[in-house]
Amino acid sequence: MQIPYEVMSADEHDRLARLYGPLTDAVRELMDATIRTEADQDAITAARTAIQAATDALRSSQRDETQVVRYAVGGRPVVWSNAVIGLRNPIAPPLTIHHGEDGTQCWSEFTLTGAYEGPPGLVHGGVCALVLDHVLGEAASEGLTKPLFTGTLTVRFVRGTPLGRLRAEAVVERTEGVKSFVSGHLSDAEGITVEAEGIFIKPAWARDAG
């Protein structure tokens, strides 16, 4: 069944982004500080107390996940909890996706820190796949404006992906009926580190809708 969206004005979107964006950034900074800290026991205890107080403040008013209203701005869904681009998700790097004029290609430049580490100094392979799945999906769906979902994703690790500044790119190779075939890659300053190919499929409810 198609997910219903309510239209959110651009002004309201910007207001909420200004409200919640800095909070999410602060939690990202906390995550990084937690990974790197060598503070003593007293400092750790004080930090835990402060974090619990902040958590309690945020828990004082929470939305019911079974009654979430989903919004769209300018025809694009607002996906603030998304694990790759979510403005309200501190796990997300987050990526800012740029699209070509025809909508069939996209790219993003971003930084992955120690929170995404697998082997020492390198990005976890699952995180590489996560990023590529999203970027290829952005290309297939023309910026999340068309309903297509991952059918298959094939990832080839050319070499280790270093933590730090990276670039992801994707392009739609062809479309056959309800399937879009997309390719892409991750790269650092030295070149490609991971290659990916994906098949993205229009769901049955979208086919019935024409």
Secondary structure as GFF3:
##gff-version 3
##sequence-region A 1 210
A	DSSP	beta_strand	6	7	.	.	.	ID=ss1
A	DSSP	alpha_helix	10	36	.	.	.	ID=ss2
A	DSSP	alpha_helix	41	59	.	.	.	ID=ss3
A	DSSP	three_ten_helix	65	67	.	.	.	ID=ss4
A	DSSP	beta_strand	71	73	.	.	.	ID=ss5
A	DSSP	beta_strand	76	77	.	.	.	ID=ss6
A	DSSP	beta_strand	98	99	.	.	.	ID=ss7
A	DSSP	beta_strand	105	112	.	.	.	ID=ss8
A	DSSP	three_ten_helix	114	116	.	.	.	ID=ss9
A	DSSP	alpha_helix	125	140	.	.	.	ID=ss10
A	DSSP	beta_strand	149	157	.	.	.	ID=ss11
A	DSSP	beta_strand	164	176	.	.	.	ID=ss12
A	DSSP	beta_strand	179	188	.	.	.	ID=ss13
A	DSSP	beta_strand	191	201	.	.	.	ID=ss14
A	DSSP	alpha_helix	204	208	.	.	.	ID=ss15
###
